[in-house]
Amino acid sequence: MNRKILIISTVALAIDQITKVIATIFLKLNQSVQIIPAFFNFTLVHNEGAAWGLFSNAKIVIAIGTLIALVLIYHFIYCFK
């Protein structure tokens, strides 16, 4: 695997997880903090489903979709070298 892609992905994942922890510590659920007036706010919300709350009551569908995606990614990375 390309080392540069691995490093960038790892840094992006770390930043994502750190900002989620910070938001959970400093914000209450549905609380907004204004960053740039009338333009940019941070709001703590919880999403139980996939993007935009899709399949929020179908966790098995998300798990199966994730498994299929992982198999396809593995196939494309290691079978097409």
NUDREN-766702 format. One record per residue (C-alpha): residue in one letter; y, x, z; residue number from 1. Coordinates in Angstrom, 1 decimal. Each point is the difference from the previous one (the first is absolute). Example, Ala and Ser with C-alpha at 12.3 -4.5 7.8 and 13.67 -1.06 7.14 Angstrom:
BEGIN
 code      y      x      z pos
    a   -4.5   12.3    7.8   1
    s    3.4    1.4   -0.7   2
# end
This chain:
BEGIN
 code      y      x      z pos
    m    0.0    0.0    0.0   1
    n    3.5    1.2   -0.7   2
    r    1.3    1.6    3.2   3
    k    3.6   -1.1   -0.7   4
    i   -1.0   -3.7   -0.3   5
    l   -2.0    0.3    3.3   6
    i    2.9    1.5    1.8   7
    i    2.5   -2.6   -1.3   8
    s   -2.4   -2.8    0.9   9
    t   -0.6    1.3    3.5  10
    v    3.7    0.4    0.7  11
    a    0.7   -3.5   -1.3  12
    l   -2.7   -1.5    2.1  13
    a    1.2    1.9    3.1  14
    i    3.6   -1.2   -0.6  15
    d   -1.2   -3.6   -0.4  16
    q   -2.1    0.0    3.2  17
    i    2.8    1.7    2.0  18
    t    2.6   -2.6   -1.1  19
    k   -2.4   -2.8    0.9  20
    v   -0.4    1.4    3.5  21
    i    3.7    0.5    0.4  22
    a    0.7   -3.6   -1.1  23
    t   -2.6   -1.4    2.4  24
    i    1.5    1.9    2.9  25
    f    3.6   -0.8   -0.6  26
    l   -0.1   -3.5   -1.6  27
    k   -1.2   -3.3    1.2  28
    l   -1.9   -2.3   -2.4  29
    n    2.4   -1.6   -2.6  30
    q    2.9    2.1    1.4  31
    s    2.4    1.4   -2.6  32
    v    2.1    3.2    0.2  33
    q    2.9    0.3   -2.4  34
    i    0.1    3.4   -1.7  35
    i    2.6   -0.7   -2.8  36
    p    2.0   -3.2    0.7  37
    a   -0.9   -2.9   -2.4  38
    f   -2.4    2.2   -1.9  39
    f   -2.8    1.7    1.9  40
    n   -1.8   -1.1    3.2  41
    f   -3.2    1.0    1.7  42
    t   -2.1   -2.9    1.3  43
    l   -3.3    0.2    1.8  44
    v   -2.6   -2.4   -1.4  45
    h   -3.8    0.0    0.0  46
    n   -1.9   -0.6   -3.2  47
    e   -3.6   -1.0    0.5  48
    g   -0.9   -0.1   -3.6  49
    a    0.5    2.1   -3.1  50
    a    3.4    0.4   -1.8  51
    w    2.4   -2.8    0.9  52
    g   -2.6   -1.7    2.2  53
    l   -2.5   -0.7   -2.7  54
    f   -3.5   -0.7    1.2  55
    s    1.2   -0.1    3.7  56
    n   -3.0   -2.2    0.9  57
    a   -2.5    1.8   -2.1  58
    k   -0.5    3.5    1.5  59
    i   -3.5    0.3   -1.6  60
    v    1.6   -0.4   -3.4  61
    i    2.4    2.9    0.8  62
    a   -2.9    2.1    1.3  63
    i   -2.0   -0.5   -3.1  64
    g    3.0    0.7   -2.2  65
    t    0.6    3.2    1.9  66
    l   -3.6    1.1   -0.4  67
    i    0.1   -0.7   -3.7  68
    a    3.3    1.9   -0.4  69
    l   -1.5    3.0    1.9  70
    v   -3.1    0.1   -2.2  71
    l    2.2   -0.2   -3.1  72
    i    2.3    2.8    1.2  73
    y   -3.0    2.2    0.9  74
    h   -1.5   -0.7   -3.5  75
    f    3.2    0.9   -1.8  76
    i    0.6    3.1    2.0  77
    y   -3.4    1.6    0.1  78
    c   -1.8   -1.4   -3.1  79
    f    2.8    0.8   -2.6  80
    k    0.5    3.7    0.8  81
# end
